[in-house]
Amino acid sequence: MINIKVNNTTYQFQSTVTLDQIINQLDISVNGIAVAINQSIITKSDWISTTPNDGDALLIIKATQGG
C-alpha cells in the first residue's frame, strides 16, 4: 500500500495503481479536469500509464464556468 495525497487529503492505494484508477476509485468525473503530480501537469492521454509513488501529491482541478 502507498499513501498519496489528493487535494490535501491522504488516501491509501495499491502500489501499482495508475492515475486513471485513482480518479475512478475516488469517483471523480473526468470531464473538464486537470491533474498534476507534485506540481507537474499530466496529460489525459498519460493517465492510464502514470503510476504515482508513495508520498506523491496529486492536485485535481475542475474547470468551472462563470460570468
Short mmCIF file of the C-alpha atoms (twelve columns), coordinates in Angstrom:
data_MODEL
# 
_entry.id   MODEL 
# 
loop_
_atom_site.group_PDB 
_atom_site.id 
_atom_site.type_symbol 
_atom_site.label_atom_id 
_atom_site.label_alt_id 
_atom_site.label_comp_id 
_atom_site.label_asym_id 
_atom_site.label_seq_id 
_atom_site.Cartn_x 
_atom_site.Cartn_y 
_atom_site.Cartn_z 
_atom_site.pdbx_PDB_model_num 
ATOM 1  C CA . MET A 1  0.000   0.000  0.000   1 
ATOM 2  C CA . ILE A 2  1.110   3.544  -0.715  1 
ATOM 3  C CA . ASN A 3  -0.061  6.890  0.633   1 
ATOM 4  C CA . ILE A 4  -0.968  9.543  -1.908  1 
ATOM 5  C CA . LYS A 5  -2.260  12.988 -1.064  1 
ATOM 6  C CA . VAL A 6  -5.138  14.080 -3.308  1 
ATOM 7  C CA . ASN A 7  -6.148  17.719 -2.901  1 
ATOM 8  C CA . ASN A 8  -4.700  17.779 0.635   1 
ATOM 9  C CA . THR A 9  -6.382  14.534 1.769   1 
ATOM 10 C CA . THR A 10 -4.254  11.395 2.166   1 
ATOM 11 C CA . TYR A 11 -5.545  8.127  0.693   1 
ATOM 12 C CA . GLN A 12 -4.095  4.610  0.609   1 
ATOM 13 C CA . PHE A 13 -3.883  2.745  -2.697  1 
ATOM 14 C CA . GLN A 14 -2.301  -0.409 -4.076  1 
ATOM 15 C CA . SER A 15 1.326   0.216  -5.049  1 
ATOM 16 C CA . THR A 16 0.606   -0.400 -8.738  1 
ATOM 17 C CA . VAL A 17 -2.371  1.950  -9.084  1 
ATOM 18 C CA . THR A 18 -2.461  4.245  -12.115 1 
ATOM 19 C CA . LEU A 19 -3.622  7.833  -12.136 1 
ATOM 20 C CA . ASP A 20 -6.684  6.774  -14.148 1 
ATOM 21 C CA . GLN A 21 -7.570  4.173  -11.496 1 
ATOM 22 C CA . ILE A 22 -7.206  6.709  -8.676  1 
ATOM 23 C CA . ILE A 23 -9.586  9.106  -10.410 1 
ATOM 24 C CA . ASN A 24 -12.107 6.282  -10.922 1 
ATOM 25 C CA . GLN A 25 -11.773 4.974  -7.338  1 
ATOM 26 C CA . LEU A 26 -12.418 8.454  -5.963  1 
ATOM 27 C CA . ASP A 27 -15.478 8.742  -8.257  1 
ATOM 28 C CA . ILE A 28 -14.222 11.938 -9.889  1 
ATOM 29 C CA . SER A 29 -15.735 12.889 -13.235 1 
ATOM 30 C CA . VAL A 30 -13.008 13.161 -15.873 1 
ATOM 31 C CA . ASN A 31 -14.813 15.899 -17.800 1 
ATOM 32 C CA . GLY A 32 -13.078 19.254 -17.509 1 
ATOM 33 C CA . ILE A 33 -10.386 18.286 -15.013 1 
ATOM 34 C CA . ALA A 34 -6.643  18.817 -14.961 1 
ATOM 35 C CA . VAL A 35 -4.309  16.643 -12.909 1 
ATOM 36 C CA . ALA A 36 -0.833  17.375 -11.569 1 
ATOM 37 C CA . ILE A 37 1.541   15.160 -9.631  1 
ATOM 38 C CA . ASN A 38 3.993   17.101 -7.464  1 
ATOM 39 C CA . GLN A 39 3.184   20.269 -9.432  1 
ATOM 40 C CA . SER A 40 3.768   18.659 -12.860 1 
ATOM 41 C CA . ILE A 41 0.754   18.514 -15.173 1 
ATOM 42 C CA . ILE A 42 -0.038  15.044 -16.508 1 
ATOM 43 C CA . THR A 43 -1.792  14.935 -19.880 1 
ATOM 44 C CA . LYS A 44 -5.038  12.982 -20.021 1 
ATOM 45 C CA . SER A 45 -3.539  10.530 -22.512 1 
ATOM 46 C CA . ASP A 46 -0.876  9.622  -19.899 1 
ATOM 47 C CA . TRP A 47 -3.274  8.959  -17.001 1 
ATOM 48 C CA . ILE A 48 -3.589  5.272  -17.875 1 
ATOM 49 C CA . SER A 49 0.188   4.711  -17.795 1 
ATOM 50 C CA . THR A 50 1.218   7.040  -14.954 1 
ATOM 51 C CA . THR A 51 1.805   5.314  -11.615 1 
ATOM 52 C CA . PRO A 52 2.250   7.717  -8.682  1 
ATOM 53 C CA . ASN A 53 4.793   6.908  -5.980  1 
ATOM 54 C CA . ASP A 54 4.336   6.713  -2.224  1 
ATOM 55 C CA . GLY A 55 4.124   10.222 -0.792  1 
ATOM 56 C CA . ASP A 56 3.234   11.932 -4.074  1 
ATOM 57 C CA . ALA A 57 0.804   14.849 -4.028  1 
ATOM 58 C CA . LEU A 58 -1.957  14.967 -6.629  1 
ATOM 59 C CA . LEU A 59 -3.820  18.134 -7.428  1 
ATOM 60 C CA . ILE A 60 -7.079  17.709 -9.312  1 
ATOM 61 C CA . ILE A 61 -8.663  20.895 -10.599 1 
ATOM 62 C CA . LYS A 62 -12.112 21.078 -12.171 1 
ATOM 63 C CA . ALA A 63 -12.826 23.790 -14.700 1 
ATOM 64 C CA . THR A 64 -15.881 25.865 -13.866 1 
ATOM 65 C CA . GLN A 65 -17.924 28.228 -15.906 1 
ATOM 66 C CA . GLY A 66 -18.766 31.664 -14.691 1 
ATOM 67 C CA . GLY A 67 -19.566 35.064 -15.854 1 
# 
